[in-house]
């Protein structure tokens, strides 16, 4: 597996662990609909957190959260709309980013709530 894929998988696992530690329930990982893949769908009380995980080995080219593009956001919104309808959910929806930067053998995890879109 390519090194960037391994870093991405490690980042997603760190994000799941982070959310579990913050008392979120993980409902889905890598949920796919149409052209979108939602990294994590988590719930805490009546809030459905749609979490995009961005992991980088350096911030030399920008912060991880800077790499979420408008088309990706549009696809995520469609996927989440489908997920909510199919599962007949009555929840508040929030779009978050978990930005992770690896430095040496340590990882800095930052949870950005309401990062790019809000219903």
Residue pairs with C-beta under 8 A, 6 or more apart in sequence:
1 9
7 55
7 56
7 57
7 102
8 53
8 55
10 55
10 107
11 53
11 54
11 55
11 98
11 100
11 107
12 29
12 30
12 39
12 40
12 53
12 55
14 55
14 100
14 107
14 109
15 39
15 40
15 51
15 53
15 98
15 100
15 109
16 26
16 29
16 40
18 98
18 109
18 111
19 26
19 40
19 42
19 49
19 51
19 98
20 26
22 44
22 111
23 44
24 42
24 43
24 44
24 49
25 42
25 43
25 44
26 40
26 41
26 42
27 41
27 42
27 43
27 48
28 38
28 40
28 41
28 83
29 39
29 40
29 41
30 37
30 38
30 39
31 37
31 38
31 41
31 79
31 83
32 38
32 79
33 78
33 79
33 82
33 83
34 75
34 78
34 79
34 82
35 75
36 72
36 75
36 76
36 78
36 79
37 79
38 50
38 51
38 52
38 76
38 79
38 80
38 83
39 51
39 52
39 53
40 49
40 50
40 51
40 53
40 98
41 48
41 49
41 50
41 51
41 80
41 83
42 48
42 49
42 51
43 49
43 91
46 91
46 92
47 91
47 92
47 93
47 94
48 80
48 84
48 89
48 91
48 92
48 93
48 94
49 94
49 95
49 96
49 113
50 76
50 80
50 93
50 94
50 95
50 96
51 96
51 97
51 98
52 68
52 72
52 76
52 95
52 96
52 97
52 98
52 115
53 97
53 98
53 100
54 64
54 65
54 67
54 68
54 97
54 98
54 99
54 100
55 64
55 100
55 101
55 102
56 63
56 64
56 67
56 99
56 100
56 101
56 102
57 101
57 102
58 101
59 101
63 99
63 101
64 97
64 99
64 100
64 101
65 97
65 99
65 110
65 112
65 115
68 97
68 115
68 116
73 95
73 116
73 117
76 95
76 117
77 95
77 117
80 93
80 95
83 89
84 91
84 93
92 119
93 118
93 119
94 113
94 114
94 118
95 114
95 115
95 116
95 117
95 118
96 111
96 112
96 113
96 114
96 115
97 111
97 112
97 115
97 116
98 109
98 110
98 111
98 112
99 109
99 110
99 112
100 107
100 108
100 109
100 110
101 107
101 108
